[in-house]
Amino acid sequence: MFNLSPMEMGVVLLIALLVLGPAKLPQLGKSLGRTISEFQSAVQERFPKEE
């Protein structure tokens, strides 16, 4: 998916912490996780696996 090294991920998280602040970061993570979960379930409904 993304080819990010651990150092690059750390830099991205540090910038997010500086921009959003420590109070908003957990809310953002929760919202992002919920969005990804909903997207995955919608894709699975649309294209079910045939086993």
N, CA and C atoms as an extended XYZ file, in Angstrom:
153
Properties=species:S:1:pos:R:3:atomname:S:1:resname:S:1:resid:I:1 pbc="F F F"
N         0.840       -1.185        0.000 N   MET     1
C         0.000        0.000        0.000 CA  MET     1
C         0.886        1.250        0.000 C   MET     1
N         1.386        1.609        1.147 N   PHE     2
C         2.318        2.738        1.235 CA  PHE     2
C         3.669        2.195        1.642 C   PHE     2
N         4.696        2.693        1.020 N   ASN     3
C         6.046        2.266        1.373 CA  ASN     3
C         6.680        3.316        2.273 C   ASN     3
N         6.275        3.304        3.550 N   LEU     4
C         6.818        4.243        4.520 CA  LEU     4
C         7.718        3.499        5.495 C   LEU     4
N         8.890        4.039        5.705 N   SER     5
C         9.788        3.465        6.695 CA  SER     5
C         9.313        3.900        8.086 C   SER     5
N         9.778        3.246        9.128 N   PRO     6
C         9.397        3.653       10.484 CA  PRO     6
C         9.780        5.108       10.787 C   PRO     6
N        10.893        5.565       10.248 N   MET     7
C        11.315        6.951       10.472 CA  MET     7
C        10.332        7.921        9.818 C   MET     7
N         9.901        7.618        8.595 N   GLU     8
C         8.946        8.485        7.903 CA  GLU     8
C         7.604        8.508        8.632 C   GLU     8
N         7.176        7.344        9.127 N   MET     9
C         5.915        7.289        9.875 CA  MET     9
C         6.015        8.122       11.148 C   MET     9
N         7.161        8.079       11.793 N   GLY    10
C         7.373        8.879       12.995 CA  GLY    10
C         7.295       10.365       12.704 C   GLY    10
N         7.867       10.781       11.595 N   VAL    11
C         7.832       12.196       11.210 CA  VAL    11
C         6.385       12.628       10.928 C   VAL    11
N         5.633       11.779       10.220 N   VAL    12
C         4.233       12.091        9.923 CA  VAL    12
C         3.434       12.209       11.223 C   VAL    12
N         3.636       11.282       12.160 N   LEU    13
C         2.920       11.339       13.438 CA  LEU    13
C         3.317       12.567       14.254 C   LEU    13
N         4.590       12.932       14.212 N   LEU    14
C         5.041       14.122       14.929 CA  LEU    14
C         4.398       15.383       14.355 C   LEU    14
N         4.346       15.484       13.045 N   ILE    15
C         3.711       16.647       12.406 CA  ILE    15
C         2.228       16.686       12.746 C   ILE    15
N         1.564       15.522       12.714 N   ALA    16
C         0.141       15.466       13.066 CA  ALA    16
C        -0.063       15.897       14.508 C   ALA    16
N         0.820       15.486       15.397 N   LEU    17
C         0.717       15.885       16.803 CA  LEU    17
C         0.888       17.384       16.965 C   LEU    17
N         1.824       17.967       16.235 N   LEU    18
C         2.045       19.412       16.324 CA  LEU    18
C         0.884       20.204       15.731 C   LEU    18
N         0.308       19.715       14.628 N   VAL    19
C        -0.767       20.441       13.956 CA  VAL    19
C        -2.078       20.293       14.706 C   VAL    19
N        -2.419       19.073       15.089 N   LEU    20
C        -3.721       18.811       15.694 CA  LEU    20
C        -3.722       18.952       17.206 C   LEU    20
N        -2.625       18.708       17.826 N   GLY    21
C        -2.551       18.756       19.276 CA  GLY    21
C        -2.882       17.404       19.880 C   GLY    21
N        -2.482       17.200       21.126 N   PRO    22
C        -2.681       15.895       21.749 CA  PRO    22
C        -4.145       15.563       22.044 C   PRO    22
N        -5.012       16.540       22.136 N   ALA    23
C        -6.419       16.269       22.442 CA  ALA    23
C        -7.172       15.736       21.228 C   ALA    23
N        -6.854       16.217       20.049 N   LYS    24
C        -7.577       15.830       18.834 CA  LYS    24
C        -7.044       14.568       18.180 C   LYS    24
N        -5.805       14.186       18.445 N   LEU    25
C        -5.187       13.055       17.770 CA  LEU    25
C        -5.918       11.730       18.023 C   LEU    25
N        -6.310       11.395       19.264 N   PRO    26
C        -7.058       10.146       19.464 CA  PRO    26
C        -8.418       10.147       18.762 C   PRO    26
N        -9.082       11.289       18.729 N   GLN    27
C       -10.363       11.388       18.031 CA  GLN    27
C       -10.170       11.155       16.538 C   GLN    27
N        -9.110       11.687       15.987 N   LEU    28
C        -8.813       11.504       14.572 CA  LEU    28
C        -8.533       10.037       14.258 C   LEU    28
N        -7.774        9.381       15.104 N   GLY    29
C        -7.474        7.964       14.909 CA  GLY    29
C        -8.727        7.107       14.974 C   GLY    29
N        -9.593        7.394       15.927 N   LYS    30
C       -10.849        6.651       16.062 CA  LYS    30
C       -11.726        6.856       14.834 C   LYS    30
N       -11.819        8.088       14.390 N   SER    31
C       -12.635        8.401       13.214 CA  SER    31
C       -12.070        7.739       11.966 C   SER    31
N       -10.770        7.764       11.810 N   LEU    32
C       -10.128        7.140       10.654 CA  LEU    32
C       -10.339        5.626       10.670 C   LEU    32
N       -10.202        5.006       11.827 N   GLY    33
C       -10.433        3.571       11.954 CA  GLY    33
C       -11.864        3.184       11.617 C   GLY    33
N       -12.814        3.972       12.088 N   ARG    34
C       -14.226        3.716       11.797 CA  ARG    34
C       -14.501        3.855       10.300 C   ARG    34
N       -13.918        4.857        9.678 N   THR    35
C       -14.107        5.069        8.239 CA  THR    35
C       -13.536        3.910        7.436 C   THR    35
N       -12.352        3.451        7.781 N   ILE    36
C       -11.745        2.321        7.074 CA  ILE    36
C       -12.586        1.066        7.259 C   ILE    36
N       -13.084        0.842        8.465 N   SER    37
C       -13.922       -0.325        8.732 CA  SER    37
C       -15.205       -0.296        7.908 C   SER    37
N       -15.856        0.858        7.844 N   GLU    38
C       -17.073        0.988        7.054 CA  GLU    38
C       -16.789        0.783        5.568 C   GLU    38
N       -15.677        1.286        5.092 N   PHE    39
C       -15.299        1.108        3.691 CA  PHE    39
C       -15.072       -0.368        3.378 C   PHE    39
N       -14.375       -1.068        4.264 N   GLN    40
C       -14.107       -2.484        4.041 CA  GLN    40
C       -15.400       -3.291        4.019 C   GLN    40
N       -16.326       -3.003        4.927 N   SER    41
C       -17.578       -3.756        4.941 CA  SER    41
C       -18.410       -3.442        3.704 C   SER    41
N       -18.379       -2.211        3.220 N   ALA    42
C       -19.112       -1.866        2.002 CA  ALA    42
C       -18.519       -2.584        0.791 C   ALA    42
N       -17.214       -2.691        0.727 N   VAL    43
C       -16.562       -3.399       -0.375 CA  VAL    43
C       -16.909       -4.887       -0.309 C   VAL    43
N       -16.926       -5.465        0.881 N   GLN    44
C       -17.249       -6.878        1.025 CA  GLN    44
C       -18.704       -7.160        0.664 C   GLN    44
N       -19.603       -6.228        0.950 N   GLU    45
C       -20.998       -6.395        0.554 CA  GLU    45
C       -21.135       -6.318       -0.966 C   GLU    45
N       -20.421       -5.408       -1.564 N   ARG    46
C       -20.512       -5.197       -3.010 CA  ARG    46
C       -19.838       -6.330       -3.780 C   ARG    46
N       -18.709       -6.801       -3.300 N   PHE    47
C       -17.947       -7.863       -3.964 CA  PHE    47
C       -17.707       -8.998       -2.981 C   PHE    47
N       -18.703       -9.838       -2.737 N   PRO    48
C       -18.517      -10.932       -1.763 CA  PRO    48
C       -17.506      -11.961       -2.269 C   PRO    48
N       -16.798      -12.555       -1.335 N   LYS    49
C       -15.824      -13.592       -1.683 CA  LYS    49
C       -16.582      -14.873       -1.998 C   LYS    49
N       -16.185      -15.509       -3.064 N   GLU    50
C       -16.790      -16.781       -3.446 CA  GLU    50
C       -15.848      -17.898       -3.025 C   GLU    50
N       -16.245      -18.638       -2.013 N   GLU    51
C       -15.380      -19.708       -1.510 CA  GLU    51
C       -15.945      -21.045       -1.848 C   GLU    51
